[in-house]
Amino acid sequence: MKRILILVAIVIFILVILIISFTVFFDEAVLVRKNTFYSENTKEKLVALTFDDGPSLVWTPQILDELRRANIKATFFMIGEHVKKYPEVAQRVVNEGHEIGNHTYDHHVLLYYKPEELLKEIKDTETVIRKVTGRTTSYFRPPKAWLTEAEKIQIKKLGYKIVLWSLNSKDWVNFDDKYIANYLVRNIHPGEIILFHDSGGVFSTEGGNRHETIKTIPLLVNRLRGKGYKFVTVSELLNKKGNNE
């Protein structure tokens, strides 16, 4: 019996390592991009920065400070629970001219949600964003990118555009700022949407460590501007012709 328990523990450990390795070294969004907006097919050197899982009382203000110093606007995909918990931070995002997107109410993966459950996730978040900021949004990003085709159809019927990303900073892994910036600059193309986070960690949607994210922003902005890139919001990319939806 003891030997069986040891074998089971080893198998579980190997599975955990494989799952972590998969999420660290592979971007799952590639598998579910069909019928979503994830980049812009353009020759203009435009790039959109997006931040998921906030607002955070600790990290979002520091990220906003860096964006203000760089004089650029970004799009923040917010979790409803966090908007309710930190309304003053959500309001600051809006006050400083950034966009807000819907990132569900409690950040559960939506695969195989019942239609009524998916509707509640989106509408509850929509309600709290409107109550706190006075704004509405037509942009939705699913946690971990996972959605079924049926869910995509339902979300679009609700009036939302599903926004994923084309470049993943993997900042939740806590790679250092130079590594993140080098990776993004090396792989950048016009019309990219870049994924960052302003909250969350490996096993949670709140907290985490965003020090490297904060340090990456000015480094990345300076290097991309040196290559002629301009920073825009998701809506500014959507207003371009020839998107991938």
C-alpha positions in Angstrom: 0.0 0.0 0.0 2.8 2.4 0.9 4.5 1.7 -2.4 1.3 2.5 -4.3 0.9 5.8 -2.4 4.5 6.7 -3.3 3.9 5.9 -7.0 0.7 8.0 -7.0 2.6 10.9 -5.4 5.3 10.6 -8.0 2.8 10.6 -10.8 1.0 13.6 -9.4 4.3 15.4 -9.0 5.3 14.7 -12.6 1.9 15.9 -13.8 2.2 19.2 -11.9 5.7 19.7 -13.4 4.4 19.1 -16.9 1.5 21.5 -16.4 3.7 24.2 -15.0 6.2 23.7 -17.8 3.4 23.9 -20.4 2.1 27.2 -19.0 5.6 28.7 -18.7 6.9 27.8 -22.1 3.8 27.6 -24.3 1.1 30.2 -24.9 -2.3 28.5 -24.7 -4.0 31.4 -26.4 -2.6 30.2 -29.7 -5.0 27.2 -29.6 -8.2 29.3 -29.2 -7.6 32.4 -31.3 -10.2 31.4 -33.9 -13.0 34.0 -34.0 -11.3 36.3 -31.6 -9.4 39.6 -31.9 -5.7 39.1 -31.0 -3.7 41.3 -33.2 -4.0 43.8 -36.1 -2.8 43.0 -39.7 -1.2 46.4 -40.3 2.0 47.8 -41.6 1.8 50.6 -39.1 4.1 50.2 -36.2 1.4 50.0 -33.5 1.4 48.0 -30.3 -1.2 47.7 -27.5 -0.3 46.9 -23.9 -2.9 45.1 -21.9 -3.0 44.2 -18.2 -5.0 41.4 -16.7 -6.4 40.4 -13.2 -6.5 43.8 -11.6 -7.1 46.2 -10.2 -4.6 45.7 -7.4 -4.1 48.1 -4.5 -0.4 47.5 -4.6 0.6 47.0 -8.3 -1.9 48.8 -10.4 -1.0 52.3 -9.1 2.7 51.7 -9.7 2.0 50.5 -13.3 -0.2 53.6 -13.8 2.7 55.7 -12.7 5.0 54.2 -15.3 2.4 54.5 -18.0 1.9 58.2 -17.1 5.7 58.8 -17.2 5.8 57.2 -20.7 2.8 59.1 -21.8 1.0 56.0 -23.1 -2.5 54.5 -22.7 -3.2 50.8 -22.1 -6.2 48.5 -21.7 -6.9 46.9 -18.3 -9.0 43.7 -18.3 -10.5 43.8 -14.8 -11.9 41.1 -12.5 -15.3 42.2 -11.0 -14.4 41.1 -7.5 -11.3 43.3 -7.6 -13.1 46.3 -9.0 -15.6 46.0 -6.1 -12.7 45.6 -3.6 -10.6 48.4 -4.9 -13.0 50.9 -6.5 -10.6 53.9 -6.1 -7.9 52.1 -8.2 -10.4 51.2 -10.9 -11.6 54.8 -11.0 -8.0 56.0 -11.3 -7.5 53.8 -14.4 -10.4 55.5 -16.0 -9.5 59.0 -14.8 -6.1 58.7 -16.4 -7.6 57.8 -19.8 -7.0 54.1 -20.0 -9.5 51.5 -21.3 -11.3 48.8 -19.3 -12.2 45.4 -20.4 -14.3 42.6 -18.8 -12.3 39.7 -17.4 -15.1 37.9 -15.5 -16.2 38.3 -11.9 -14.0 35.8 -10.2 -11.5 34.5 -12.8 -12.7 31.0 -13.2 -11.8 29.2 -16.4 -15.0 29.3 -18.5 -14.8 26.0 -20.4 -18.0 24.1 -20.1 -19.8 26.8 -18.1 -23.6 26.6 -18.5 -24.9 29.5 -20.6 -26.6 31.1 -17.5 -23.4 30.8 -15.5 -21.4 32.5 -18.3 -24.0 35.2 -18.5 -23.8 35.9 -14.8 -20.0 36.1 -14.9 -20.1 38.7 -17.6 -23.1 40.7 -16.4 -22.0 40.9 -12.8 -18.6 42.3 -13.9 -20.3 44.7 -16.3 -22.6 45.9 -13.5 -19.8 46.5 -11.0 -17.6 48.3 -13.5 -20.5 50.6 -14.5 -21.3 51.3 -10.8 -17.7 52.0 -9.8 -16.4 53.9 -12.9 -19.5 55.0 -14.7 -18.1 53.3 -17.8 -19.2 50.4 -19.9 -17.0 48.2 -22.1 -17.5 46.0 -25.1 -14.2 44.1 -24.7 -14.0 40.7 -23.0 -11.0 38.5 -22.2 -11.5 35.0 -20.8 -9.3 33.8 -18.0 -6.4 31.7 -19.4 -7.9 32.4 -22.9 -10.0 29.3 -22.8 -13.4 29.4 -24.5 -15.5 27.0 -26.5 -16.9 28.0 -29.8 -20.4 28.0 -28.3 -19.2 30.3 -25.6 -17.7 32.7 -28.1 -21.0 32.8 -29.9 -22.9 33.6 -26.7 -20.4 36.3 -25.7 -20.6 38.0 -29.1 -24.4 38.0 -28.9 -24.1 39.9 -25.6 -22.3 42.6 -27.6 -18.7 41.9 -26.6 -15.6 41.6 -28.8 -13.4 38.8 -27.5 -9.8 40.1 -27.1 -6.9 37.8 -26.6 -3.2 38.6 -27.3 -0.4 37.8 -29.8 2.6 38.2 -27.4 2.6 36.9 -23.8 5.1 38.5 -21.5 4.8 35.6 -19.0 5.4 38.2 -16.3 3.7 36.1 -13.7 6.6 33.7 -13.9 8.8 36.5 -12.5 11.3 36.5 -15.3 13.5 39.6 -14.9 12.7 42.8 -16.8 15.6 42.5 -19.3 14.6 39.0 -20.2 10.9 40.0 -20.8 11.9 43.1 -22.8 14.4 41.2 -24.9 11.8 38.5 -25.7 9.1 41.0 -26.6 11.4 43.2 -28.8 12.8 40.1 -30.5 9.3 38.9 -31.5 7.5 42.2 -32.1 5.6 42.9 -35.3 3.2 45.7 -36.1 -0.2 45.3 -34.6 0.7 43.1 -31.7 -1.3 42.9 -28.5 0.9 42.3 -25.5 -0.3 40.5 -22.3 0.9 41.7 -18.9 -0.7 41.4 -15.5 -1.3 44.0 -12.7 -2.2 41.4 -10.1 -2.1 37.6 -9.5 0.6 34.9 -9.3 1.1 31.3 -10.2 -1.7 30.0 -7.9 -3.8 33.1 -7.2 -5.6 36.0 -9.0 -4.6 38.6 -6.4 -1.3 39.7 -5.0 1.6 38.2 -6.8 4.8 40.1 -7.5 4.8 42.6 -10.3 8.1 44.3 -9.7 9.5 43.0 -12.9 6.4 44.1 -14.8 6.8 47.6 -13.5 10.5 47.7 -14.4 9.8 46.2 -17.9 7.4 49.0 -19.0 10.0 51.9 -19.4 12.6 49.5 -20.8 10.2 48.1 -23.4 8.7 51.5 -24.3 12.1 53.0 -24.9 13.3 50.2 -27.0 10.1 49.9 -29.1 10.0 53.7 -29.6 13.5 53.5 -30.8 12.2 51.1 -33.5 9.5 53.5 -34.4 6.6 51.9 -32.6 3.6 53.8 -31.2 1.5 52.6 -28.3 -2.3 52.5 -28.7 -5.3 51.0 -26.9 -7.2 47.9 -28.0 -10.0 50.1 -29.4 -7.6 52.0 -31.5 -6.4 48.7 -33.0 -9.9 47.6 -33.5 -10.7 50.7 -35.4 -8.0 49.7 -38.0 -9.1 47.8 -41.1 -8.3 44.2 -41.6 -8.4 42.8 -38.1 -8.2 39.0 -37.6 -11.7 38.4 -36.3 
